Amino acid sequence: MKITDKKLLTITVLLLISTLILSACSFKNNSAAPSAAVSSAGTDDTSDNTCDQEVVSNLIMKGTGLREISYHLVTTNAGVSSESNVWFKDTKMKTDTITNGQRTVSIFDLENGEIVSYRPGQNVAAKVNINEYKGNDNITPMDYSLALDTDENADVSYQIIGTQTLNGLECKIISVTSGQGNYKDWLSTKYGIVIKFELVQDGQTNTSEYTDIKVGAGSIPEGTFDLPKEILIQ
């Protein structure tokens, strides 16, 4: 799901006010602390900014066309945390999220723009249009990466401010300025996707962090997107 700068504004608002209405889940809680070693990089002069753009563009190319990925997502929005396991393949996506003790599973049909959501232990599910979904657990690492595409987002500029190992992956730390605000991305040099997003506003730090990332063929178990037989769609 592609993110433009306008959609990033929506993400920002969600990070600040959403309680992930339909969200819920987490099988794992293994977000590792970032390594302490950070090296400085980037300056304000034009040549360095041009170099930064080339580096970031080349990294994003790695993540372009990524069609199969699974990961664990931890988000903190205005002091409210949630955890999700997420599976994404081609035109299908599944989120299993826990927020405030409530667990919700959602299966996305991206081609038809539909979502089926249910709570484990219940035998009914609701089908809604994808535009009605209020959560942000469906925002993938690839979406954040595409928001760095300055060809698609003319008012976005950024600077590489360091290199850091996060959750076992080397990342370029990117300070981003857009028409809607400032934030940081941690862009994996291995996969070319953002594995951490951080927004600080009104004294609160809001984050999305991706761990336990599996990429490529075999990342998604067979039957992952099947609705349990006992579930009826209302």
N, C-alpha and C positions, 0 to 999 in steps of 0.2 A: 504494500500500500504506500503510494508515493506521498511524501510530505512536501508541500510548498511552504513559503514563509507565512502565508495566510493560515495554513493548517497548523503551523508551529505556534501561532498566536492562540489557536484553540487548545493546543497541548498545554501551553503556559497557563491558560485560564483553568484548564482541568487540573493541572498540578496544584493550583492554589485553592480551588473551591470544590472540586469533585470529591466525593467519598466513594467513587467507583460503585455506583448504584447496583449494577448487575455483577460486580466482580466478586471473586472469592476463591482461594486455594493455595496450596503449597505442599508438595511432598517432601521438599528438601529445604534446609536452612543453612546453606554453605557458602554465603557470600564472604569471601576472604578479604582481609584488610589489605589496602594497597601497600606496596613496598615503600620503605622510607626513602629510597634513593630516587631523587629527582634531579635531572640536569636541566639547566637553563638553556633556552633557545629562542630566537626571534627578536627582532628589533622593530622600530617604527619606520625605518627608511623604506623607500619604494622598492628597491632591489630585493630586500629581504622578504617583503610582503609578496612580491611576485614569486619568489622562490617557495614561500610557504604555500601559495595557491597551487603551484605545480606539484609539490609533495602531496598535498591533500587530494588533489584531483587524481593523481596516480594511485593513491591508496583506495579511494572510492571506487575506482575501476575494478579493483579486486572483488568488491562486494556486489558489483553490478551483475544482475542476472542470477543471483543466489536464489535457488528455488527450494531448498530443503534445509531446515535448521530447527533445532530444539534448544531450549535454554530455561534457566530459572531467572525470574525477574523479581526484584525487590524495589518497591516505590515508597517514597515518603512525600506526602502531599499535605502541607499546612499542619504538620505534626501527626497526621494519620498514616500509618504504614500498612502495606499490603504485600502479599507474596503470591507469585504465580508460577506455575509450570506451563510452558507454551510450546506448541508444536506447529510448524508452518511448512506446507508443501504445496507448490504450484498455486492452485486456487482454493485451497482448504487451510483452515487455521482452527486450532483448539486452544482455549485458555481454561485453566483450572486454578481458581483464585480464592484466597481467603482474606477477607477484610472484616475487622471487628468480630472475629469468630464465626462469620458467616461464609460458607463455601458455596461457590457457584461455578458450574461448568458451562462454557459456551462454545458451540461449534459454528464456525463461520463458513458460509458458502460465498466466497468473494466474487465468483462469476455471476451468480444470481442476486447478489446483494441481500442475502438473508442470514439471520442468526437464529439458532435454536439454543435456548438456555434452560437449565434445570438445576435443582439442588439435589445432590446425592441423598438417597433415602426416600425421596419422593418419586412418584410414578407419573408425573405430568411435566411437560415442558412447554415453554412459550416460544412461538416463532415471531420475530419482528424484522422489520426492514433495518438494514445495516445503519442507515442514517439516524435511527432512533437510539442507537447504542450510546450509553453515557459513560462507559468506563474508558480507561486508557491503557488497560493491559493488552490491548490489541495493537499498540504502537511498537513496531519491531525495531531492532537495531539498524536495519536497512533504511527505515523511514528517517531516523535522525541523521544518518549519513547523507541521504539525498537532500536534506535541508541545507547542506553545505555547498550544494551545487550553485555557484554564482551565476551560471548561465540561466538557470531556472528562477533564481531568487536574486534579483538585481540589487536589492538594498542590503544584502548580506555581505559582511566583510569579516575576516578573521585573521588571527595571528597564532602561530605555534609558539607556545610559551614554555614548553618543557617536554621531557620524555619520562615516562613512569611505567613501572611494571605493576599492573593491576590484575588481580585474580589469575596470575601466571602468564599474562599476555603483555607484551611490550606495547605501549600506547603513546601516541602523540597527544599532548594536552593542548587543546585549541580554545582560545578565547574568542568568542563570537559576538559580533555586534550586528543587530538587525533593526528594522524599523519598529519592531515590537519590544525590544529590550536586549539585555546582555546575558550570556550564559556560557558555560564551559562544556566541552565534549572531550571524552577520552576515546580516540580513534585507534582501533587495533591495527598494527602494522602487518599482522598475519592475515586477517580476514577482510580488512577494509571496511569495517562496520563500527559504529559507535557502541561501546560497551558500558559507558556511563554518561549520563546527562546530569548537569547540576545548575540549578537556578537559585540565586539568592535574592530575595525580595522582601521588603518590610521586616528585615531581621530574621527571616526564616529561610532555611536551606531545604530546597525541594529537589529530590533526586529520583532518577531511574537507573538501576544498575543491573547488568546482565551477567550471569555466572553460569557455570556448568554448560558451556556452549558446545554443541555438537553440530558440525556442518557437513553437508554432502550426503550422498547415497547411504542409506542405512540409518540415518539419524532419526527417522520416524518409524516406530513399530507398526506392523501390519494391523489394520483395524482401528487405528487411533481415532479416526474421524467418524466411526460408526456410532450411531445412537444406540444405547442399551435397549435390548428387546422389550424390557418391561416399561419403558418410558413411552407415554402417549403424548402426542403434540396437540395442544389445545388450539 
